Amino acid sequence: MIQFDQTIAAIATPIGEGGLAVIRVSGPEALSIADSCFKPTGRNKGIPSQATSHTIHYGNIVRDGRIIDEVMLSIMRAPRTFTREDVVEISCHGGILPAKAVLDTCLANGARTALPGEFTKRAFLNGRIDLTQAEAVIDLIHSKTDQARSAATEQLRGNLSKKIGEVRTDLMAVLAHLEAHIDFPDEDIAPDTMEDLVKRLKSGIELIRKLSATATEGRILRNGIRTAIIGRPNAGKSSLLNQLLGHDRAIVSPTKGTTRDTIEEIADIRGIPVRFIDTAGLGETDNEIEKEGIRRSLEVSTQAELILHVLDSGETFSDVDRKYLSEFAPNHRILILNKSDRHQLLDGNWEQAASLVKTNCLSGAGIETLKDKIEEVAWQGRIQADMNEVMVNSRHQESLKRALDSVETALTTLEVDSSFELVAMDLRIGVQAIGEIVGKTTTEDLLDTIFSTFCIGK
C-alpha cells in the first residue's frame, strides 16, 4: 500500500558508467529535502522551495559540509508533474558511486527508497494516467523495434483508453436505462428506445471483438517471434543468420557440423522483433556431441513459433529432409532454397511448404524477399487499419473475454424480452471486466502484480 505522506527517491537512469545519472525525488517533502542538500552557486542563491516551478538550477549536493557532486537540479511543482506530486530531479555525473552518493544524501534527509514502479503507480493512483497507460510505460522501455515503440507511445497517449472508454460508455448507458426501468417498472420502454439499447450493445460487442483480435499482434510486438533456423549440416543456416542480423554472429565454415549448440539473437525485421535461433545440423550421426546438438535443435524447433527450414539447392532431396518437412508441417514455416546459384538438384514435394524463398546467403540475394515473407507470416493479414495503433496484452484480453461473454448473454436476453434484472446483472459483470482494463475497477493485488515488473526509478 502506497503511503502518500512519504517522499520517495530512486536512481531513474540505468546503473553503470555514463555521462549523466538522474535521481528522482517525489512526494510532499521533495522540496524541503532539496533545500537540505542542494547549495546553489552563481548569481541565483535562492533555495529550491522558493524557486518557480519547471526551472533548472546549478549547484552542488552537499552532505555533512562536504560537496558530493556538481549537479543540475530541476524543480517541478504539483500537479504539473508525472506523479502529480512535487518532484525534484537531480542530474549528476554518471557512474555507480556518484549516483549512489547523491541518492544516499536524499535518503539521509528524509526520503525513502522507491519501490519498483512506484513513481508510475503514484501517477496512476493520482489520476494522471490510467492502467493501460501505466503498462505502456514498461512496454515503451522494453520496446525492441520502432514499430513496438510506436505502438507503446500510442497507448501511452491514451488510444487504447479511448477505445475502452467507448465500450464502457455504451454499456453504462444501457445499464443505467435498464436500472431506471427496474426502479420504475410502470414506465414502459418504447420500441425505438429498445432498438437503441440493442444497437448500443451490438456496437460494444463489435468493438470488444476488434480489440481482442489485436492480442496476437500485441504479443508479437512486445515479446517477438521465436524463430528456429533448421536444416541439414552445411545448408547455410549460420550464413542465413548472419545475413538477417546484418553482422557476423555465427561461425561460417565449409566444414560440416560447425554449429553444435543453439545461438540466439534478436533482429528487427520490418518492425517485428524476431528472436532467431541457429541450430545444429539435422541428420544421422554416431558422435555424442552432435547427437546432443541435434536433440537441442529438435527441442527448440518444437517450441518455435516460426521455422526457417534451409535446404541446399545443389543437394539431392534426402530422407532427412522429408522427415523434418513432415514433422514440422503444423508449424508456421518458410522453406528456404539456399545457394540458388548452384544447379538445382532438389526435387521434393514443395506443396508441403507454406512459403518458399530462394536465397544465396553469401551474396545476400533473396534476403529482402525473405524478410517480407517473415512479416507476412507474422501478421497473416489480421491487423486492421483502424486498430493498428491499439495492441492489447494478455491481461486486457482476459478481461475482454469475460466482458464479451457477459454482454453477448445480456444481448440475447434483451432481444427475447426476458427479465431486465438478468440483463442488468450480466451488464454489471461486463462493465466490471471492462473497467479492470483501465483501472476503474481493480484490486491492490492486481496493481502490485503489474507494477512489480517495473524497474526501480520508474
Helices and strands as residue ranges (DSSP letters): E 8-11, E 20-26, H 30-37, E 38-40, G 48-50, E 55-63, E 66-76, E 87-93, H 96-108, E 112-113, H 118-125, H 131-142, H 146-156, H 159-183, H 191-212, H 215-223, E 225-231, H 237-245, E 263-269, E 272-278, H 288-303, E 306-312, H 319-327, E 333-338, G 350-352, E 356-358, H 367-379, G 385-387, H 394-415, H 420-438, H 444-451
